Amino acid sequence: MKSTLKNENTPSGRTFKVTITETYQRTVTIYESEMKEPTVEEAQRVAEDWWQDSQIELGTEDFQGVEFTGREDGEADV
């Protein structure tokens, strides 16, 4: 016999959103010979290119922390 009661496992009531932000960090060395010009901006571009090409992959040893930010559903994103 089928029950006509609402499934008790169905969530109900107000909803909340929680954003989880993980931070990974590593310092890499870029030598002048690897750059078109010796500037900080060029070093950042080289590092970004290496990361985009998966030459730099951040892993568990690079984990720096986690942050949880919550809000009630319907509130504006901050």
PyMOL commands that set and color helices and strands:
alter all, ss='L'
color gray80, all
select helices_A, chain A and resi 32-34+40-52+60-62
alter helices_A, ss='H'
color red, helices_A
select strands_A, chain A and resi 16-24+63-72
alter strands_A, ss='S'
color yellow, strands_A
deselect
rebuild
show_as cartoon
